[in-house]
Amino acid sequence: MIKVLIVDDDSIARTNIKTMIDWNQNGFEICGEAANGEVAIQIIRDSMPDIVITDMSMPVMNGIELIDYIVENFSNIKVIALSGYDEYDFIRQSMKNGAIDYILKHKLDAGTLLNVLNIARHLIIHDKEENENKCRLQKQIMNSRNVMVKEFIYQLALGGIDEIDEIKQKIDELNIDLELNNLVVVVVEIDDFLFLQEKLQAKGMIKLISSFMDISTEILKDMGKSVISNIENERFIIIFSLGNMRSDLQIHDYIMTAINRIRTSIKRYLNITACFSISNTFDSIQDLHRYYKKAVEALEGKFYKGKNIVIQGEIKSETEKEILNLEVEDEKTIVSSLKTLDKQSLENCIKKIFDNLLVCKVSQRSIKMICAELINIVNKVARESGIDIKSIYQNEDIPYDEMKKYETIEDVKQWIIGIYDKLFKLIEVSNIDPSYSETTKKALEFIQRNYGNNISLNDAADYIGISSSYLSRVFKKDCNKGFNEYLNYIRVEHAKQLIESGDYKLKDIVKKVGFNNYTYFFKVFKDFIGMTPQDYEDIIKC
């Protein structure tokens, strides 16, 4: 509906206009009426009519003054002048000031009113289409410019353009607000980009990158001469012109102010983080590609330093060490910990491996090789335990490909720990008969997790939240063994695994599997296995 405001100091005249036609049926609605121009202005501000029909001769503010106000402040509103037969000067002035047409009151009828309203409607539609076409054209021009700016910055960053005259010409043609000297490059990379791609899909990523550009551009407008462009995927470049700024402290504060504002805004509005690498200052834009390359290389430090960081200046390259294999002892410890369900030992071993990688600053290639070995151990133990390998990994991705998504060594470590934790839990439940009662299942889980400690039937009952007598009955019924007998059986089985690993002395194994007395351990072991631990160890060595 097209909204119409009626302005006339004569209430009878206003009523006559309101009742002259069926407004709604003809596509119009009356959004208000006023007795003078001053009241009309308030209604215009509140209701934003499309058409104003106004009398010329009114108290307080007449029609000419109202038209002047509308033309100056709301030029899209169409004004129809309403006047008496003896007010020719008013009519002439109203048309001169911006009214689209006029109606003489003594000739006003339904046909005349509807005809003038339709003329106004046609002009409104025409203006709207013209504005839309204008906006569309401006958008196309802006998009075309943005594409050209992006291509120019890309070539500049990669060294495709290095002639100063050509660079200057492009900057002028594209109206880029940059100077040619005293510059700093900042390379930005969005964190967890591959995971974001997986989550948001193509359409969502286009919107994310566009939003990142919009937010950063708005912030940089306040920071003087600068430009930002998306180089590729997660990587952006910001070029700062420093003008007469020469103080290192002043430059640092200036760049960090911009970076911190961007970091805060993208976290608040996009819920993402990014890493920033600041180059040293350089004197000529011809050298930009060299400083861009150094800033990109410095960003590799993110793998060890973590996400959401700012790296400043060139990073001195260190000789990366190559460690292509797990230590044999570490592999043995991992396998043994899984088979004996010693979670603490497993976690400590994995932590030790990654701590060593971090301290030695090994190459990412080495870390991939180590992780591949760790994955191979998972697959091997899973097969030996009758566990479906697919049930270990979170999705259908091949684990070796999944590793590529992680951007820091801490991410890789947590991913490996998560995989081993899943395998550990699957091994825990794989030995539990699904027909057992929930009470027995919980008791068995308690034993598997705590057999190395000084535990009893009462401890298990307290953990589950039932009486020890009830647990004893249910457990014996399901397992055909009493609680203590089963606990000793599990301890002996784990002792066997540790003896077979060859990594522990018997006196250490006794404590590790939960026995407090060396002699009692020998007795229990012989009762279950038919030989002493020493004899069993001798057989294994043979």
C-alpha positions in Angstrom: 0.0 0.0 0.0 1.1 3.5 -0.8 0.8 5.8 2.3 -0.9 9.2 2.0 -0.9 12.1 4.5 -3.7 14.7 4.2 -2.9 18.3 5.4 -5.6 21.0 5.5 -6.7 23.4 8.3 -10.3 22.8 7.2 -11.6 19.6 8.9 -14.6 19.3 6.5 -12.2 19.5 3.5 -10.1 16.7 5.1 -13.2 14.5 5.7 -14.3 15.2 2.1 -11.0 13.9 0.7 -11.0 10.9 3.0 -14.5 9.8 1.9 -14.2 10.7 -1.8 -12.7 7.4 -2.9 -12.1 3.8 -1.7 -8.5 4.2 -0.7 -7.6 0.6 0.0 -9.3 -0.8 -3.1 -7.2 1.6 -5.2 -3.9 0.6 -3.4 -3.6 3.6 -1.1 -3.9 4.0 2.7 -4.3 7.2 4.7 -1.5 7.2 7.3 -2.5 10.5 9.0 -4.0 14.0 8.8 -2.8 17.4 10.0 -4.3 20.9 10.4 -1.0 22.7 9.5 2.5 22.2 8.2 4.0 22.0 11.7 1.8 19.0 12.8 2.4 17.4 9.3 6.2 17.4 9.8 5.8 15.4 13.0 3.6 12.8 11.3 6.0 12.7 8.3 8.9 11.8 10.7 6.8 9.2 12.5 5.0 7.6 9.5 7.1 8.3 6.5 4.2 8.7 3.9 4.8 8.3 0.2 2.4 11.1 -0.8 1.4 14.3 0.9 -1.7 16.2 -0.2 -1.5 19.7 1.3 -3.5 22.8 1.3 -1.6 26.0 0.5 -3.2 28.5 2.9 -2.9 27.3 6.5 -2.0 28.9 9.8 1.4 28.3 11.7 3.1 26.8 8.6 1.5 27.1 5.2 1.8 24.7 2.2 4.7 26.4 0.6 6.8 26.2 3.7 5.8 22.5 4.2 6.8 21.7 0.6 10.2 23.4 1.1 10.8 21.3 4.2 9.8 18.1 2.4 11.9 18.7 -0.6 14.9 19.5 1.6 14.5 16.6 4.1 12.4 13.9 2.4 12.9 14.3 -1.3 11.4 10.9 -2.1 7.9 12.1 -0.9 5.6 13.2 -3.7 3.6 16.4 -2.9 0.2 17.2 -4.4 -0.8 20.9 -3.9 -4.4 21.7 -2.9 -5.6 25.3 -3.5 -8.6 27.6 -3.9 -9.5 29.2 -7.3 -8.1 32.6 -6.2 -4.7 31.3 -5.0 -2.8 31.2 -8.3 0.4 32.6 -6.8 0.4 29.8 -4.2 -0.1 27.2 -7.0 2.7 28.6 -9.1 5.1 28.7 -6.1 4.2 25.2 -5.1 5.0 23.8 -8.5 8.2 25.8 -8.6 9.2 24.4 -5.2 8.6 20.8 -6.0 4.9 19.7 -6.0 4.3 17.2 -8.7 0.7 18.5 -9.5 -2.1 20.6 -8.1 -5.8 20.3 -7.6 -8.2 23.2 -7.4 -10.6 22.7 -4.5 -13.7 23.7 -6.4 -12.9 21.2 -9.2 -12.0 18.3 -6.8 -13.9 15.1 -7.4 -13.2 11.3 -7.2 -11.9 11.1 -10.8 -9.6 14.1 -10.5 -8.2 12.9 -7.1 -7.6 9.3 -8.3 -6.0 10.6 -11.5 -3.5 12.7 -9.6 -2.8 9.9 -7.1 -2.1 7.5 -9.9 0.4 10.0 -11.4 2.1 10.2 -8.0 2.2 6.4 -7.8 3.7 6.1 -11.2 6.5 8.5 -10.2 7.1 6.6 -7.0 7.5 3.3 -8.8 9.7 5.0 -11.5 11.9 6.5 -8.8 12.2 3.2 -7.0 13.2 1.3 -10.1 15.7 4.1 -11.0 17.2 3.9 -7.5 17.4 0.1 -7.7 19.1 0.3 -11.0 21.5 3.0 -9.7 22.3 0.9 -6.7 22.8 -2.2 -8.8 25.1 -0.3 -11.1 27.1 1.1 -8.2 27.4 -2.4 -6.7 28.6 -3.8 -10.0 31.2 -1.0 -10.3 32.3 -1.6 -6.6 32.5 -5.3 -7.1 34.5 -4.8 -10.3 36.8 -2.5 -8.5 37.2 -4.9 -5.5 38.1 -7.7 -7.9 40.7 -5.5 -9.6 42.1 -4.3 -6.2 42.3 -7.9 -5.0 44.2 -9.0 -8.2 46.6 -6.0 -7.9 47.4 -6.7 -4.2 47.8 -10.4 -5.0 50.3 -9.6 -7.8 52.0 -7.1 -5.6 52.4 -9.6 -2.7 53.7 -12.4 -4.9 56.1 -10.1 -6.8 54.2 -10.2 -10.1 54.4 -6.4 -10.3 57.6 -4.7 -9.2 58.0 -1.7 -11.5 57.4 1.5 -9.5 55.7 3.3 -12.3 53.3 0.5 -12.9 52.5 0.2 -9.2 51.9 3.9 -8.9 49.6 3.9 -11.9 47.5 1.0 -10.5 47.2 2.7 -7.1 46.0 5.9 -8.8 43.6 4.0 -11.2 42.0 2.0 -8.4 42.0 4.9 -6.0 43.8 3.0 -3.3 44.8 5.1 -0.3 48.4 4.1 -0.1 51.8 5.8 -0.2 54.8 4.2 -1.8 57.2 4.5 1.1 57.5 3.7 4.8 55.3 0.6 4.9 54.4 -2.4 7.0 52.8 -5.6 5.9 50.6 -7.7 8.2 49.6 -11.2 7.1 46.5 -12.6 8.7 45.3 -16.2 8.8 42.0 -17.3 10.2 42.4 -20.1 12.8 40.8 -23.6 12.3 40.0 -22.7 8.7 39.5 -26.3 7.5 37.1 -27.1 10.3 35.2 -23.9 9.5 35.0 -25.0 5.9 33.6 -28.4 7.0 31.0 -26.7 9.3 29.9 -23.8 7.2 30.1 -25.2 3.7 30.9 -23.0 0.6 28.1 -20.5 1.0 28.8 -19.9 4.7 32.5 -19.5 4.1 31.9 -16.8 1.4 29.8 -15.0 4.0 32.4 -15.4 6.7 35.2 -14.1 4.5 33.1 -11.2 3.3 32.2 -10.3 6.9 35.8 -10.5 8.0 36.7 -8.1 5.1 33.9 -5.7 6.0 34.7 -5.6 9.7 38.5 -5.1 9.0 37.8 -2.5 6.4 35.6 -0.4 8.7 38.3 -0.5 11.4 41.1 0.4 9.0 39.2 3.4 7.8 39.9 5.0 11.2 43.6 4.0 11.1 44.9 6.2 8.2 46.2 5.0 4.9 45.9 1.2 4.6 44.3 -1.5 2.5 43.2 -5.1 3.2 42.8 -7.9 0.7 42.0 -11.6 0.7 45.1 -13.4 -0.8 43.8 -16.9 -0.7 41.4 -19.0 1.5 42.2 -18.2 5.1 45.0 -15.7 4.3 44.7 -11.9 4.2 47.2 -9.1 3.8 47.0 -5.6 5.3 49.3 -2.9 4.0 49.9 0.1 6.2 51.3 3.4 5.0 53.1 5.0 8.0 53.6 8.4 6.5 56.1 10.4 8.6 56.0 7.8 11.5 59.5 6.6 12.3 59.5 5.7 16.0 59.5 2.0 16.5 57.3 2.4 19.6 54.9 4.6 17.8 54.7 2.2 14.9 54.2 -0.8 17.2 51.4 0.9 19.1 49.7 2.1 15.8 49.7 -1.4 14.2 48.8 -3.2 17.5 45.8 -0.9 18.0 44.4 -1.9 14.6 45.2 -5.6 15.1 43.6 -5.7 18.6 40.5 -3.9 17.3 40.1 -6.5 14.5 40.8 -9.4 16.9 38.1 -8.2 19.4 35.5 -7.6 16.6 35.9 -10.9 14.8 35.7 -12.7 18.1 32.6 -10.8 19.1 30.7 -10.8 15.8 32.0 -13.9 14.0 33.2 -16.0 16.9 36.5 -16.8 15.2 40.2 -16.0 16.0 43.1 -15.3 13.7 46.9 -15.1 13.8 48.7 -11.9 12.7 52.3 -11.7 11.5 53.8 -8.2 11.4 56.7 -7.5 9.0 59.5 -5.1 9.7 59.1 -1.6 8.2 60.4 -1.2 4.6 61.0 1.9 2.5 59.7 1.0 -0.9 56.5 -0.7 -2.1 58.6 -2.5 -4.7 60.0 -4.6 -1.8 56.6 -5.5 -0.5 56.7 -9.1 -1.9 59.9 -9.8 0.1 58.4 -8.7 3.4 55.1 -10.5 2.7 57.1 -13.7 2.2 59.0 -13.2 5.4 55.7 -12.5 7.3 54.2 -15.7 5.9 57.2 -17.7 6.9 57.0 -16.3 10.4 53.4 -17.5 10.7 54.7 -21.1 10.6 55.6 -20.4 14.3 51.9 -20.7 15.0 52.3 -24.5 14.9 54.3 -24.4 18.2 53.1 -21.1 19.7 49.4 -21.7 19.3 46.4 -19.9 17.8 45.1 -16.3 18.2 48.6 -14.9 18.4 50.5 -11.9 17.1 54.0 -12.5 15.7 56.2 -9.5 15.2 59.3 -9.1 13.0 61.3 -11.8 11.2 61.7 -15.1 12.9 65.2 -16.5 12.8 65.0 -19.8 11.2 66.1 -22.7 13.4 67.4 -26.0 12.0 64.5 -28.3 12.5 65.3 -31.8 13.8 64.0 -34.9 12.1 62.6 -37.6 14.3 60.9 -40.1 12.0 60.2 -43.0 14.4 58.7 -43.6 17.9 61.1 -44.8 20.5 60.8 -48.6 20.8 60.3 -48.2 24.6 57.5 -45.7 24.0 55.7 -48.1 21.6 56.0 -50.9 24.1 54.6 -48.7 26.9 51.6 -47.7 24.8 50.7 -51.2 23.8 51.2 -52.5 27.4 49.2 -49.6 28.9 46.3 -50.4 26.5 46.3 -54.1 27.2 46.6 -53.7 30.9 44.1 -50.7 30.9 46.6 -48.5 32.7 45.2 -45.1 31.7 47.7 -43.0 33.7 50.6 -44.8 32.1 49.1 -44.3 28.6 48.5 -40.6 29.1 51.9 -40.0 30.6 53.6 -41.7 27.7 51.7 -39.7 25.0 52.4 -36.5 26.9 56.1 -37.3 27.2 56.2 -38.0 23.4 54.7 -34.6 22.5 56.7 -32.7 25.2 59.8 -34.1 23.6 58.7 -33.1 20.1 57.9 -29.6 21.4 61.3 -29.2 23.1 63.2 -30.5 20.1 61.2 -28.3 17.7 61.1 -31.1 15.2 59.7 -30.5 11.7 56.0 -30.8 11.0 57.0 -33.6 8.6 58.5 -35.5 11.6 55.4 -34.9 13.7 53.2 -36.3 10.9 55.4 -39.4 10.8 55.2 -39.9 14.6 51.4 -39.4 14.5 51.1 -42.0 11.7 52.9 -44.5 13.9 50.7 -43.7 16.8 47.6 -44.2 14.6 49.1 -47.5 13.4 49.4 -48.7 17.0 45.7 -47.8 17.6 44.6 -49.8 14.5 46.8 -52.8 15.4 45.6 -53.0 19.1 42.0 -52.5 17.9 42.2 -55.4 15.5 43.8 -57.6 18.2 41.0 -56.7 20.6 38.3 -57.4 18.0 37.3 -53.7 17.9 35.9 -52.2 14.7 38.4 -49.5 13.7 35.6 -47.3 12.3 34.1 -47.0 15.7 37.3 -45.2 17.0 37.3 -42.3 14.6 34.8 -39.4 14.7 33.9 -39.4 11.1 34.6 -41.2 7.8 37.8 -39.2 7.2 40.9 -41.3 6.9 42.8 -40.4 10.1 46.0 -39.5 8.2 44.0 -36.9 6.2 42.2 -35.7 9.4 45.5 -34.8 10.9 46.0 -32.1 8.2 43.2 -30.0 9.7 45.1 -29.4 12.9 47.1 -26.2 12.9 49.1 -26.4 16.1 51.0 -29.2 17.9 48.6 -28.8 20.9 45.7 -29.5 18.6 47.5 -32.6 17.2 48.2 -33.8 20.7 44.7 -33.4 21.9 43.4 -35.2 18.7 45.8 -38.2 19.4 44.8 -38.3 23.1 41.1 -38.3 22.1 41.6 -41.3 19.7 43.5 -43.3 22.4 40.9 -42.4 25.0 38.2 -43.7 22.6 40.1 -47.0 22.1 40.7 -47.3 25.8 37.0 -47.1 26.6 36.2 -49.6 23.8 38.7 -52.1 25.2 37.2 -51.6 28.7 33.7 -52.5 27.6 34.8 -55.2 25.0 35.4 -57.7 27.9 32.1 -57.1 29.5 29.2 -59.5 28.6 26.2 -57.4 27.4 23.9 -59.8 29.3 25.3 -58.8 32.7 23.2 -56.5 34.9 24.0 -52.8 35.0 25.3 -53.3 38.5 27.8 -55.9 37.5 28.9 -53.8 34.4 29.6 -50.8 36.7 31.5 -53.0 39.1 33.6 -54.4 36.3 34.4 -51.0 35.0 35.4 -49.9 38.5 37.7 -52.9 38.7 39.3 -52.2 35.3 40.0 -48.6 36.2 41.2 -49.2 39.8 42.7 -52.6 40.0 46.1 -51.0 40.6 44.9 -49.4 43.8 44.0 -50.9 47.2 40.2 -51.4 46.5 37.6 -53.7 48.0 34.0 -54.8 47.5 32.9 -52.0 49.8 34.7 -49.4 47.6 32.9 -50.7 44.5 29.5 -50.7 46.3 30.1 -47.1 47.4 31.0 -46.1 43.9 27.9 -47.6 42.4 25.7 -46.5 45.3 24.4 -49.9 46.6 25.0 -52.2 49.5 28.0 -54.5 49.4 25.9 -57.5 50.2 23.6 -56.8 47.2 26.6 -56.2 44.9 28.2 -59.5 46.1 25.1 -61.5 45.2 24.6 -60.0 41.8 28.3 -60.1 40.9 28.6 -63.8 41.8 25.5 -64.6 39.8 26.7 -62.9 36.6 30.5 -63.8 36.7 30.5 -67.1 38.5 33.2 -65.6 40.7 33.2 -63.6 43.9 34.3 -60.0 43.7 37.7 -60.6 45.3 38.4 -63.6 43.2 37.6 -61.7 40.0 39.7 -58.7 41.2 42.7 -61.0 41.7 42.1 -62.6 38.3 42.2 -59.2 36.6 45.4 -58.3 38.6 47.1 -61.5 37.5 46.1 -61.0 33.9 47.6 -57.5 33.9 50.7 -58.8 35.7 51.1 -61.3 32.8 51.0 -58.5 30.3 53.6 -56.5 32.2 55.9 -59.6 32.5 55.5 -60.2 28.7 56.4 -56.6 27.9 59.8 -57.1 29.6 59.8 -53.5 30.8 59.3 -54.1 34.5 60.9 -56.0 37.4 58.7 -58.4 39.3 58.9 -56.3 42.5 57.6 -53.3 40.5 54.8 -55.3 38.9 53.5 -56.4 42.3 52.7 -52.8 43.3 51.6 -51.8 39.8 48.8 -54.3 39.7 47.5 -53.6 43.2 49.2 -56.2 45.5 50.7 -55.0 48.7 52.4 -58.3 49.6 55.1 -59.9 47.4 54.5 -63.4 48.8 50.7 -63.1 48.4 51.2 -62.1 44.8 53.2 -65.2 44.1 50.6 -67.4 45.7 47.7 -65.8 43.8 49.6 -65.9 40.5 50.4 -69.6 40.9 46.8 -70.4 41.8 45.6 -68.9 38.5 48.4 -69.7 36.1 49.8 -72.9 37.6 53.3 -71.5 38.0 55.1 -68.7 39.8 55.7 -65.3 38.2 59.4 -66.1 38.1 58.8 -69.3 36.2 56.4 -67.5 33.8 59.0 -64.8 33.2 61.7 -67.4 32.4 59.4 -69.1 29.9 58.7 -65.7 28.2 62.4 -65.0 27.9 63.0 -68.3 26.2 
